[in-house]
Amino acid sequence: MAEPRCPICARPSVADYTPFCSRRCADVDLARWLRGDYAIPGPEAEAAEELPTRPDQD
């Protein structure tokens, strides 16, 4: 069986940081998620409907 590799730099992964090899690679991956570099596909959001106005707000 092949040794697991870090998805960021391809070095062997370390148990303390699985699936990464270091804290740095884990942080790089987190930053990519936070920036929106990764996305999970799903249905497109519908446009928000306008809220109805109250009759006393003319």
GROMACS elastic network, one bead per residue, 0.5 to 0.9 nm:
[ bonds ]
;  ai    aj funct       b0    kb
    1     4     6  0.89991   500
    2     5     6  0.87127   500
    3    12     6  0.67423   500
    3    13     6  0.80460   500
    4    10     6  0.87630   500
    4    11     6  0.85922   500
    4    12     6  0.60107   500
    4    13     6  0.58056   500
    4    14     6  0.88393   500
    4    18     6  0.89812   500
    4    19     6  0.75149   500
    5     8     6  0.86644   500
    5     9     6  0.80882   500
    5    10     6  0.50197   500
    5    11     6  0.54560   500
    5    13     6  0.50579   500
    5    14     6  0.88499   500
    5    19     6  0.72741   500
    5    20     6  0.73454   500
    5    21     6  0.76945   500
    6     9     6  0.57198   500
    6    11     6  0.53877   500
    6    12     6  0.59294   500
    6    13     6  0.50415   500
    6    14     6  0.84029   500
    6    18     6  0.80236   500
    6    19     6  0.58479   500
    6    21     6  0.55129   500
    6    22     6  0.86233   500
    6    25     6  0.78739   500
    7    10     6  0.57218   500
    7    11     6  0.83353   500
    7    13     6  0.86784   500
    7    19     6  0.72576   500
    7    20     6  0.66133   500
    7    21     6  0.87915   500
    7    25     6  0.84407   500
    7    29     6  0.87234   500
    8    11     6  0.83370   500
    8    20     6  0.73099   500
    8    21     6  0.86347   500
    8    25     6  0.60648   500
    8    26     6  0.82379   500
    8    28     6  0.77545   500
    8    29     6  0.71876   500
    9    12     6  0.89199   500
    9    20     6  0.85135   500
    9    21     6  0.81691   500
    9    25     6  0.74090   500
   10    13     6  0.81046   500
   10    20     6  0.87190   500
   10    21     6  0.83704   500
   11    20     6  0.83195   500
   11    21     6  0.63993   500
   12    20     6  0.79640   500
   12    21     6  0.61193   500
   13    16     6  0.87589   500
   13    17     6  0.72190   500
   13    18     6  0.60299   500
   13    19     6  0.56894   500
   13    22     6  0.77519   500
   14    17     6  0.54889   500
   14    18     6  0.57358   500
   14    19     6  0.71786   500
   14    20     6  0.63815   500
   14    22     6  0.69604   500
   15    18     6  0.50746   500
   15    19     6  0.75716   500
   15    20     6  0.82860   500
   15    21     6  0.80942   500
   16    19     6  0.87784   500
   16    20     6  0.85258   500
   16    21     6  0.83416   500
   16    22     6  0.81092   500
   16    23     6  0.88945   500
   17    20     6  0.51237   500
   17    21     6  0.60286   500
   17    22     6  0.58437   500
   17    23     6  0.65209   500
   17    25     6  0.88022   500
   17    26     6  0.71495   500
   18    21     6  0.69545   500
   18    22     6  0.85172   500
   18    26     6  0.87251   500
   19    26     6  0.83772   500
   20    23     6  0.75969   500
   20    24     6  0.87430   500
   20    25     6  0.60697   500
   20    26     6  0.59308   500
   21    24     6  0.82685   500
   21    25     6  0.66472   500
   21    26     6  0.79203   500
   22    25     6  0.54399   500
   22    26     6  0.64664   500
   22    27     6  0.87512   500
   23    26     6  0.50388   500
   23    27     6  0.61328   500
   23    28     6  0.86213   500
   24    27     6  0.50878   500
   24    28     6  0.61831   500
   24    29     6  0.86973   500
   25    29     6  0.62317   500
   25    30     6  0.86282   500
   26    29     6  0.51879   500
   26    30     6  0.62773   500
   26    31     6  0.87283   500
   27    31     6  0.61060   500
   27    32     6  0.85997   500
   28    31     6  0.51601   500
   28    32     6  0.63414   500
   28    33     6  0.88773   500
   29    32     6  0.51340   500
   29    33     6  0.64822   500
   29    34     6  0.88020   500
   30    33     6  0.51590   500
   30    34     6  0.62306   500
   30    35     6  0.86704   500
   31    34     6  0.50239   500
   31    35     6  0.60692   500
   31    36     6  0.85337   500
   31    37     6  0.86280   500
   32    35     6  0.52266   500
   32    36     6  0.62604   500
   32    37     6  0.51550   500
   32    38     6  0.65188   500
   33    36     6  0.51657   500
   33    37     6  0.58544   500
   33    38     6  0.54471   500
   33    39     6  0.77513   500
   34    37     6  0.76297   500
   34    38     6  0.84769   500
   35    38     6  0.80810   500
   36    39     6  0.64952   500
   41    44     6  0.88254   500
   42    45     6  0.87873   500
   43    46     6  0.89438   500
   45    48     6  0.86317   500
   46    49     6  0.86655   500
   48    51     6  0.88773   500
   50    53     6  0.88380   500
   53    56     6  0.84593   500
   53    57     6  0.69504   500
   53    58     6  0.86775   500
   54    57     6  0.55349   500
   54    58     6  0.81515   500
   55    58     6  0.67494   500
